[in-house]
Amino acid sequence: MQDEAGFFRFQETTYDLGEFCRITRRSASTDTHPCTLKVDDDGPLLQWNGYLSDSYHSMVLVRYVGFLEAVIVGIAAS
């Protein structure tokens, strides 16, 4: 259960961190949560903690700084 909501603004849109899915290492992950992206050990997405699909071809990425004190935001597109 989440006691606090974590929101941030990026490019004129407000995002809720609770809506982001996790990014984990495929080889080490036993996570069966449906909202988890398992990537290869050398995958560039491993530098990020979570993602949210923005469109069919892009996603918003987040990396936590400290204990949820701030986030670094990026965009991945294909």
C-alpha positions as CSV (number, residue, x, y, z in Angstrom):
1,M,0.0,0.0,0.0
2,Q,1.3,3.4,-0.9
3,D,1.0,6.1,1.7
4,E,2.1,9.0,-0.5
5,A,1.6,9.8,-4.1
6,G,4.6,10.7,-6.3
7,F,3.9,13.1,-9.1
8,F,6.2,15.0,-11.4
9,R,5.8,17.2,-14.4
10,F,7.6,16.6,-17.7
11,Q,6.9,18.4,-21.0
12,E,3.7,19.9,-19.8
13,T,2.3,16.6,-18.6
14,T,1.8,15.4,-15.0
15,Y,2.8,11.8,-14.3
16,D,2.1,9.5,-11.3
17,L,5.1,7.3,-10.4
18,G,2.5,4.7,-9.3
19,E,1.6,4.1,-12.9
20,F,5.1,3.2,-14.1
21,C,6.2,-0.3,-14.6
22,R,9.5,-1.7,-13.3
23,I,12.6,-2.5,-15.4
24,T,14.6,-5.5,-14.2
25,R,17.5,-7.6,-15.3
26,R,16.2,-10.8,-17.0
27,S,18.8,-13.1,-15.6
28,A,18.3,-12.1,-12.0
29,S,14.6,-11.4,-12.0
30,T,12.1,-13.7,-10.3
31,D,9.5,-11.0,-10.5
32,T,6.3,-12.3,-12.0
33,H,4.4,-9.0,-11.8
34,P,2.7,-8.3,-15.2
35,C,4.0,-4.7,-15.2
36,T,7.7,-5.6,-15.3
37,L,10.0,-5.3,-18.3
38,K,12.8,-7.9,-18.1
39,V,15.8,-6.9,-20.2
40,D,19.1,-8.6,-21.1
41,D,22.1,-8.0,-18.9
42,D,23.7,-5.6,-21.4
43,G,20.4,-3.8,-22.2
44,P,20.6,0.0,-22.2
45,L,17.3,0.2,-20.3
46,L,18.9,-1.2,-17.2
47,Q,20.1,2.3,-16.3
48,W,16.4,3.2,-15.7
49,N,14.1,2.1,-12.9
50,G,10.8,2.3,-14.6
51,Y,8.8,3.1,-17.8
52,L,5.4,4.2,-18.9
53,S,4.2,3.7,-22.5
54,D,3.6,7.0,-24.1
55,S,2.6,5.8,-27.5
56,Y,3.0,2.8,-29.7
57,H,6.6,3.9,-30.5
58,S,7.8,5.7,-27.3
59,M,8.0,5.5,-23.6
60,V,8.8,7.8,-20.7
61,L,11.7,6.5,-18.5
62,V,12.5,7.3,-14.9
63,R,15.5,6.9,-12.7
64,Y,15.2,7.5,-9.0
65,V,17.5,9.9,-7.2
66,G,18.0,9.1,-3.5
67,F,15.0,7.6,-1.8
68,L,12.3,9.0,-4.2
69,E,13.6,12.5,-3.6
70,A,13.7,13.2,-7.3
71,V,13.6,11.5,-10.6
72,I,15.6,11.9,-13.8
73,V,13.3,11.6,-16.8
74,G,14.0,10.4,-20.3
75,I,12.3,9.3,-23.5
76,A,12.9,6.2,-25.5
77,A,11.6,5.9,-29.1
78,S,11.8,3.4,-31.8
